Amino acid sequence: MTTYNNLYLDIRRELARAGIAAASLEAREILCRASDKTKEEFLRDLGLYMGEEPERQARELLRRRLAGEPAAYLIGEWEFYGLPLSISPGVLIPRTDTEVLAEAAIAFVRSRPPGARVLDLCAGSGCVGLAVAANAPECRVLLADLMDEAIRLGRENTRRNELTARVSTARADARGKPPAAFGEFDCIVCNPPYIPSGEIEGLDPSVSRYEPRTALDGGEDGLAFFHSVSSLWKQALKQGGRLLFECGAGQAPRVYKIMQLSGFGDIETIRDGQGIERVVSGRRESQI
């Protein structure tokens, strides 16, 4: 038998040796998952001996992580914009890059009158819409996705973050027309699939082998969803409302042009922490 602390040090060392940058964080999360402890309970019990079964589970999780499986899928949760979120292989793992999209949406929604309506289209885990709801308290948010697992997780994460009074979920296809029942929104945020189909297999194996292809594949040039959302979902925006996209490295100029051709005005791009143009935002100028 070994103590929690000794196994933590062993796992951290193995993860660091494999080149995993967040080795300390992931070692702790693996042990919390295996022992069914909160972070606080884990820290409290560092000097105690583990049982055989928790240790076996921790080593199995370590084996899977070293084989390339993402930590978020192993532990079943991840944090985004300070919110704890349940995660499964049916949705993308929230990235720090996407917080730029959330920040831009929050700033815009805060500038609108109380009661602003926000649509998170291609919502996945609901991370962006929930971040907006948590940080712009007077708004109301709809999480919309086509996949059953995304809808289930959106509901679960809404409950988990105690936002059920202002957040709801619905099924919608971003490549089709918006359902009339949705009404109009002050803001639409969308982190769509934007990887060109032919490039998916060349991604890091932790992405190409484990994350859902439906949430990655943006068509032949990666721009299919930008075209459909800009043209079809514009009608779901109020005049003066904004559509905000996350896009991949190098895509912003083309997304800018797509929005421009769809009649959006006041288009701007926002860079992430690495200087990449990560968000493209445009305003609906008219009701035509």
Secondary structure, DSSP 8 states (H G I E B T S, - for coil): --BHHHHHHHHHHHHHHTT-TTHHHHHHHHHHHHHT--HHHHHHTTTSB--HHHHHHHHHHHHHHHTT--HHHHHTEEEETTEEEE--TTS----GGGHHHHHHHHHHHHTS-TT-EEEEET-TTSHHHHHHHHHSTT-EEEEEESSHHHHHHHHHHHHHTT-TTTEEEEE--TTS---GGG--EEEEEE----B-GGGGGGS-HHHHTTS-GGGTB--TTS-HHHHHHHHHGGGGEEEEEEEEEE--TTTHHHHHHHHHHTTEEEEEEEE-TTS-EEEEEEEE----
